[in-house]
Amino acid sequence: MPCMTTDDVLAEVGPRLRRIRKEREVTLAALSETTGISVSTLSRLESGLRKPSLELLLPIAQAHQVPLDELVGAPPVGDPRVRAKPMERYGRTFWPLTRQPGGLQAFKVVEPKRKLDPEPRTHEGYEWLYVLAGKLRLVLGEHDVVLAPGEAAEFDTRVPHWFGSTGEGPVEFLSLFGPQGERMHVRARPRSKE
């Protein structure tokens, strides 16, 4: 479906105004009385001889008790919710939180309670981990650390790394991975001057 231009949208407003008014069985004179807009202006709006403006459309929308979007034929806003289907990999459950392939990828990950021997590996990219619940063990180069809820780690994945459950219980965390080495930018409030 081709993208509509502003002129295309405006051209459809007049016929839409006429259709809505006729569906409600309202005359131009009655609408004029309700809105305070002259009959000739309303007629020119409906015929497309006058460009619609907010000053004209708002009182008409109120008179017909319809949202302004309905008068101008605004496209519906897409559902912003991400409806991810979980997938199982390496004994973990992953929920993808990004829709587009490539670039920075976000996942919610649940690792079951299990004790595994770390097998560090390397690959291109950059990873950021944030623990939601449980404890996450991270082996990164010479470091072997445990992250608690609310803690985060970021690292270049070319450094040998491994992460998983500590074996004490399951762990739930967010993973942001940039295959091209994209880094996570976290904004923090500046420190207050004391």
C-alpha positions as CSV (number, residue, x, y, z in Angstrom):
1,M,0.0,0.0,0.0
2,P,1.6,3.3,-1.1
3,C,2.2,6.0,1.5
4,M,-0.3,8.8,1.5
5,T,0.9,12.4,1.2
6,T,-0.5,15.2,3.3
7,D,-2.4,16.4,0.2
8,D,-4.0,13.0,-0.2
9,V,-5.1,13.0,3.4
10,L,-6.5,16.5,3.2
11,A,-8.4,15.7,0.0
12,E,-10.3,12.9,1.8
13,V,-11.3,15.1,4.8
14,G,-14.2,16.9,2.9
15,P,-16.0,13.7,1.7
16,R,-15.5,12.2,5.2
17,L,-17.0,15.3,6.9
18,R,-20.1,15.1,4.5
19,R,-20.5,11.3,5.2
20,I,-20.3,11.7,9.0
21,R,-22.8,14.6,8.9
22,K,-25.2,12.7,6.7
23,E,-25.0,9.5,8.8
24,R,-26.0,11.7,11.8
25,E,-28.8,13.2,9.7
26,V,-27.6,16.8,10.5
27,T,-28.1,19.7,8.1
28,L,-25.4,22.2,7.3
29,A,-27.6,24.8,9.0
30,A,-27.9,22.8,12.2
31,L,-24.1,22.1,12.2
32,S,-23.4,25.8,11.6
33,E,-25.6,26.7,14.6
34,T,-23.8,24.1,16.8
35,T,-20.3,25.0,15.7
36,G,-20.5,28.7,15.0
37,I,-19.0,28.0,11.5
38,S,-20.9,29.6,8.6
39,V,-22.9,27.3,6.3
40,S,-20.8,28.5,3.3
41,T,-17.5,27.6,5.1
42,L,-18.9,24.1,6.0
43,S,-20.1,23.6,2.4
44,R,-16.7,24.5,1.0
45,L,-14.9,22.2,3.6
46,E,-17.1,19.3,2.5
47,S,-16.6,20.0,-1.2
48,G,-12.8,20.4,-0.8
49,L,-12.8,24.0,-1.8
50,R,-11.5,25.0,1.6
51,K,-8.5,23.4,3.3
52,P,-9.4,22.0,6.8
53,S,-7.7,23.6,9.8
54,L,-7.8,22.8,13.5
55,E,-9.9,25.8,14.2
56,L,-12.6,24.4,11.9
57,L,-12.2,20.6,12.6
58,L,-12.2,20.8,16.4
59,P,-15.7,22.2,16.8
60,I,-17.0,19.8,14.1
61,A,-15.5,16.8,15.9
62,Q,-17.0,18.0,19.2
63,A,-20.4,18.6,17.5
64,H,-20.4,15.0,16.0
65,Q,-18.8,13.6,19.2
66,V,-16.0,11.8,17.3
67,P,-12.3,11.9,17.7
68,L,-10.4,14.3,15.5
69,D,-8.5,11.3,14.1
70,E,-11.8,10.0,12.6
71,L,-12.4,13.3,10.8
72,V,-9.0,13.4,9.2
73,G,-8.6,9.6,8.7
74,A,-5.4,9.3,10.7
75,P,-3.9,5.8,10.3
76,P,-4.2,3.7,13.4
77,V,-1.2,3.6,15.7
78,G,0.4,0.2,15.7
79,D,0.3,-1.9,18.9
80,P,3.5,-1.0,20.7
81,R,3.6,-4.2,22.7
82,V,6.3,-6.8,21.7
83,R,4.6,-10.2,21.6
84,A,7.7,-12.3,21.7
85,K,7.6,-16.1,21.4
86,P,10.1,-17.7,23.8
87,M,12.8,-20.0,22.4
88,E,15.0,-22.6,24.0
89,R,18.7,-22.5,23.5
90,Y,21.5,-24.0,25.5
91,G,19.0,-25.0,28.2
92,R,17.9,-21.4,28.6
93,T,14.6,-19.7,27.7
94,F,15.0,-16.5,25.6
95,W,12.4,-13.9,24.8
96,P,13.4,-11.6,22.0
97,L,12.5,-8.0,22.8
98,T,13.5,-6.5,19.5
99,R,11.6,-7.1,16.3
100,Q,14.1,-6.1,13.5
101,P,17.0,-8.4,12.5
102,G,20.5,-7.2,12.7
103,G,21.9,-4.4,14.9
104,L,21.5,-4.3,18.6
105,Q,19.4,-7.2,19.9
106,A,17.6,-7.4,23.3
107,F,16.6,-10.6,25.1
108,K,15.0,-11.5,28.4
109,V,16.7,-14.7,29.5
110,V,15.8,-17.3,32.1
111,E,18.5,-19.7,33.1
112,P,17.3,-22.7,35.3
113,K,19.0,-23.7,38.5
114,R,21.9,-25.7,37.4
115,K,25.6,-26.0,38.1
116,L,27.7,-25.9,34.9
117,D,31.4,-25.8,34.4
118,P,32.2,-22.6,32.6
119,E,33.4,-23.0,29.0
120,P,34.4,-19.4,28.0
121,R,34.2,-18.6,24.3
122,T,34.8,-15.6,22.1
123,H,33.0,-14.0,19.1
124,E,32.5,-10.6,17.5
125,G,30.3,-8.1,19.3
126,Y,29.6,-6.4,22.6
127,E,27.2,-7.5,25.3
128,W,25.5,-5.9,28.2
129,L,23.8,-8.0,31.0
130,Y,21.4,-6.8,33.7
131,V,20.2,-9.1,36.4
132,L,16.4,-9.0,37.2
133,A,16.2,-11.9,39.7
134,G,18.5,-14.6,41.1
135,K,22.3,-14.5,40.8
136,L,24.3,-14.6,37.5
137,R,27.8,-15.9,37.4
138,L,30.0,-14.2,34.9
139,V,33.4,-15.5,33.9
140,L,35.2,-12.8,31.8
141,G,38.9,-13.2,31.0
142,E,40.6,-13.5,34.4
143,H,37.5,-12.3,36.3
144,D,34.9,-14.7,38.0
145,V,32.1,-12.6,39.5
146,V,28.5,-13.0,40.7
147,L,26.0,-10.3,39.7
148,A,22.9,-9.8,42.0
149,P,19.6,-8.2,41.0
150,G,20.0,-4.7,39.8
151,E,23.6,-5.2,38.8
152,A,24.9,-4.9,35.3
153,A,28.0,-5.9,33.3
154,E,29.2,-4.9,29.9
155,F,32.0,-6.4,27.9
156,D,33.6,-7.0,24.5
157,T,32.7,-10.5,23.4
158,R,36.2,-11.0,21.9
159,V,37.3,-11.5,25.5
160,P,36.8,-15.1,26.6
161,H,33.5,-15.2,28.5
162,W,30.8,-17.4,30.0
163,F,27.7,-16.7,32.1
164,G,25.0,-18.8,33.8
165,S,23.4,-19.8,37.0
166,T,25.5,-20.0,40.2
167,G,23.7,-23.3,40.9
168,E,21.9,-21.8,43.9
169,G,18.7,-21.1,41.9
170,P,17.4,-19.8,38.6
171,V,18.4,-16.5,37.3
172,E,16.5,-14.0,35.1
173,F,18.4,-11.3,33.2
174,L,18.3,-9.0,30.2
175,S,20.9,-9.3,27.5
176,L,21.6,-6.6,25.0
177,F,24.0,-7.8,22.3
178,G,25.5,-5.8,19.4
179,P,27.0,-8.1,16.8
180,Q,29.0,-5.3,15.3
181,G,30.3,-4.1,18.6
182,E,27.6,-1.6,19.3
183,R,27.7,-0.5,22.9
184,M,25.0,0.2,25.4
185,H,24.7,3.9,26.3
186,V,23.3,4.4,29.8
187,R,22.5,7.9,30.9
188,A,22.9,8.7,34.5
189,R,21.9,11.8,36.4
190,P,24.8,14.0,37.1
191,R,26.1,13.9,40.6
192,S,24.8,16.7,42.7
193,K,27.3,19.2,43.9
194,E,27.7,19.0,47.6
